[in-house]
Amino acid sequence: MTDAITVVLVDDHTIFRAGLRELLTAHDIAVAGDAPTVAGGVRLVQRYAPDVAVVDLDLPDGTGIETIRQIAACAPATAALVLTVSAAEDDLTDALLAGSRGYLLKDAAIETIVAGVRAVAAGEAMLSPRVAATVLGRIRSNGRPHPPHDDDPLSPREHDVLRLVADGKDNAAIAAQLFISPHTVKNHISSILTKLHVANRIQAAVHAVREELV
């Protein structure tokens, strides 16, 4: 299928790679290649320029975080999707800040994994509900913003918008709660992404937690 989503699999478990390849192929997702190492995965991405690289975090010659960074540098059009056993908040944070568009756990249903591949291929973000709840829950539990850091680039209004983004609210809902227009919300979010040097709303929320901006 010429219009099929193409993926490369980077995971050191041979049986898991074979099973995932079979399942993705059955859902009309083309697997261009698979590799058990960082170096092998990056070579495949450079060779095939797939839509998505599905990456495990624990690899024999490095980490999935290193893989994601190298893919972002050599093939920025390829979206990274982490597929791992780790639900640790630090791993999620590091992966998203490295450039991953998604983070799923290996015990997810195949339908969830397929949906994740399709989502990140389309430029969207996809997080396992279990790990998303951990990080976003921290943002919600913080309540009022901390006193601004000397290096905090966000305005008080941008903090308000960021906390509501972390609550999963869309632009219309944020506008209604803050009594501003959706266009103004869009401008605030664009400014937040630029100031924090991140690519999407989820990365902005994770960055804010790590740097204690909210």
C-alpha positions as CSV (number, residue, x, y, z in Angstrom):
1,M,0.0,0.0,0.0
2,T,1.7,3.2,-1.2
3,D,-0.3,5.4,1.2
4,A,0.3,3.2,4.3
5,I,2.0,4.6,7.3
6,T,5.6,3.3,7.5
7,V,7.4,2.5,10.7
8,V,10.7,1.3,12.0
9,L,10.8,-0.7,15.2
10,V,13.7,-0.3,17.6
11,D,13.6,-2.9,20.4
12,D,16.1,-5.5,21.7
13,H,13.6,-8.2,22.2
14,T,13.4,-10.3,19.0
15,I,10.2,-12.0,19.7
16,F,8.5,-8.8,20.7
17,R,9.6,-7.1,17.5
18,A,8.4,-10.0,15.4
19,G,5.0,-10.0,17.1
20,L,4.6,-6.2,16.8
21,R,5.6,-6.3,13.2
22,E,2.9,-8.9,12.5
23,L,0.2,-7.0,14.4
24,L,1.0,-3.6,12.8
25,T,1.1,-5.2,9.3
26,A,-2.3,-6.7,10.0
27,H,-3.6,-3.2,10.6
28,D,-2.2,-1.8,7.3
29,I,0.8,-0.2,8.8
30,A,4.0,-1.0,6.9
31,V,7.1,-2.0,8.9
32,A,10.1,-0.9,6.8
33,G,12.6,-2.6,9.2
34,D,13.4,-3.4,12.8
35,A,16.6,-3.3,14.8
36,P,17.7,-4.2,18.4
37,T,20.1,-1.3,18.9
38,V,20.3,2.5,18.9
39,A,22.8,2.4,16.0
40,G,20.8,0.0,14.0
41,G,17.6,1.9,14.5
42,V,19.1,5.2,13.5
43,R,20.5,3.6,10.3
44,L,17.1,2.2,9.4
45,V,15.5,5.6,9.9
46,Q,18.1,7.3,7.7
47,R,17.6,4.6,5.0
48,Y,13.8,4.5,4.9
49,A,12.7,7.8,6.3
50,P,9.6,6.2,8.0
51,D,6.7,8.2,9.3
52,V,7.2,6.7,12.8
53,A,10.0,5.2,14.8
54,V,8.6,3.0,17.6
55,V,11.4,3.0,20.2
56,D,12.0,1.0,23.4
57,L,13.9,2.8,26.2
58,D,16.2,0.0,27.2
59,L,18.7,-0.9,24.4
60,P,22.0,-2.7,24.6
61,D,24.1,0.1,23.2
62,G,22.4,3.1,24.7
63,T,19.0,4.4,25.6
64,G,15.8,5.1,23.8
65,I,16.3,8.8,24.7
66,E,19.5,8.9,22.8
67,T,17.8,7.2,19.9
68,I,15.0,9.8,19.8
69,R,17.5,12.6,19.9
70,Q,19.5,11.1,17.0
71,I,16.4,10.6,15.0
72,A,15.3,14.1,15.6
73,A,18.6,15.3,14.4
74,C,18.9,13.2,11.2
75,A,15.3,12.7,10.3
76,P,13.1,15.4,11.8
77,A,10.1,14.3,9.7
78,T,10.1,10.9,11.5
79,A,7.9,11.0,14.6
80,A,9.2,9.0,17.6
81,L,6.8,6.9,19.7
82,V,8.1,5.3,22.8
83,L,6.8,1.8,23.6
84,T,8.2,0.6,26.9
85,V,7.5,-1.2,30.2
86,S,8.5,1.8,32.2
87,A,5.8,4.0,33.7
88,A,8.4,6.1,35.6
89,E,7.7,9.8,35.4
90,D,11.3,10.7,34.8
91,D,11.4,8.4,31.7
92,L,8.2,10.0,30.3
93,T,9.6,13.5,31.0
94,D,13.0,12.7,29.4
95,A,11.4,11.1,26.3
96,L,9.0,13.9,25.6
97,L,11.6,16.6,26.1
98,A,13.9,14.6,23.8
99,G,11.3,15.0,21.1
100,S,9.0,11.9,21.3
101,R,5.4,12.6,20.2
102,G,4.1,9.7,22.2
103,Y,4.7,7.4,25.1
104,L,2.8,4.1,25.5
105,L,3.3,1.1,27.7
106,K,3.9,-2.4,26.3
107,D,0.9,-3.8,28.1
108,A,-1.4,-1.5,26.1
109,A,-4.0,-3.2,23.8
110,I,-2.9,-3.5,20.2
111,E,-5.7,-1.1,19.2
112,T,-4.1,1.5,21.5
113,I,-0.7,1.0,20.0
114,V,-2.1,1.2,16.4
115,A,-3.9,4.4,17.4
116,G,-0.7,5.8,18.9
117,V,1.3,5.1,15.7
118,R,-1.5,6.7,13.6
119,A,-1.7,9.7,15.9
120,V,2.0,10.6,16.0
121,A,2.2,10.0,12.2
122,A,-0.5,12.7,11.9
123,G,1.4,15.1,14.1
124,E,-0.6,14.5,17.2
125,A,0.5,13.5,20.7
126,M,-0.3,10.2,22.3
127,L,0.3,9.2,26.0
128,S,-0.6,6.2,28.0
129,P,-3.4,7.2,30.3
130,R,-1.5,5.7,33.3
131,V,1.7,7.8,32.8
132,A,-0.2,10.9,31.7
133,A,-2.2,11.0,34.8
134,T,1.0,11.0,36.9
135,V,2.6,14.0,35.3
136,L,-0.6,16.0,34.7
137,G,-1.8,15.2,38.1
138,R,1.3,16.9,39.6
139,I,0.5,20.1,37.6
140,R,-3.2,20.1,38.8
141,S,-2.2,19.4,42.4
142,N,0.1,22.4,42.5
143,G,-2.9,24.8,42.4
144,R,-1.7,28.4,42.4
145,P,1.6,29.1,40.5
146,H,4.8,29.2,42.4
147,P,6.5,32.6,42.7
148,P,8.2,33.3,39.4
149,H,11.7,32.1,39.0
150,D,14.3,34.6,37.8
151,D,14.5,32.7,34.6
152,D,10.8,31.9,34.2
153,P,9.9,33.1,30.7
154,L,6.1,32.9,31.2
155,S,3.7,35.7,32.1
156,P,1.0,35.1,34.8
157,R,-1.6,34.7,32.1
158,E,0.5,32.2,30.3
159,H,0.8,30.2,33.5
160,D,-3.0,30.2,33.7
161,V,-3.3,28.9,30.2
162,L,-0.6,26.2,30.7
163,R,-2.4,24.8,33.8
164,L,-5.6,24.5,31.9
165,V,-3.8,22.9,29.0
166,A,-2.5,20.3,31.5
167,D,-6.1,19.7,32.6
168,G,-6.8,18.6,29.1
169,K,-9.0,21.5,28.1
170,D,-9.2,22.6,24.5
171,N,-8.9,26.2,23.4
172,A,-12.6,27.0,23.6
173,A,-12.9,25.7,27.2
174,I,-9.8,27.7,28.2
175,A,-11.2,30.8,26.6
176,A,-14.5,30.4,28.5
177,Q,-12.8,29.8,31.8
178,L,-10.4,32.8,31.5
179,F,-13.0,35.1,29.8
180,I,-10.8,35.6,26.7
181,S,-11.3,34.7,23.1
182,P,-10.1,31.4,21.6
183,H,-7.9,33.4,19.3
184,T,-6.2,34.9,22.3
185,V,-5.8,31.5,23.8
186,K,-4.1,30.3,20.6
187,N,-1.7,33.2,20.7
188,H,-0.9,32.4,24.3
189,I,-0.2,28.8,23.5
190,S,2.0,29.7,20.6
191,S,3.9,32.0,22.8
192,I,4.3,29.4,25.5
193,L,5.7,26.8,23.0
194,T,8.1,29.4,21.7
195,K,9.3,30.5,25.1
196,L,9.8,27.0,26.4
197,H,11.4,25.8,23.2
198,V,9.0,22.8,22.9
199,A,7.0,21.4,20.0
200,N,3.6,20.7,21.5
201,R,1.2,21.2,24.4
202,I,2.2,18.0,26.2
203,Q,5.9,18.9,26.1
204,A,5.0,22.3,27.5
205,A,3.2,20.8,30.4
206,V,6.0,18.3,31.2
207,H,8.6,21.1,30.9
208,A,6.7,23.2,33.3
209,V,6.6,20.4,35.9
210,R,10.3,19.7,35.6
211,E,11.3,23.4,35.9
212,E,8.6,24.0,38.6
213,L,7.1,26.8,36.6
214,V,3.6,25.9,37.7
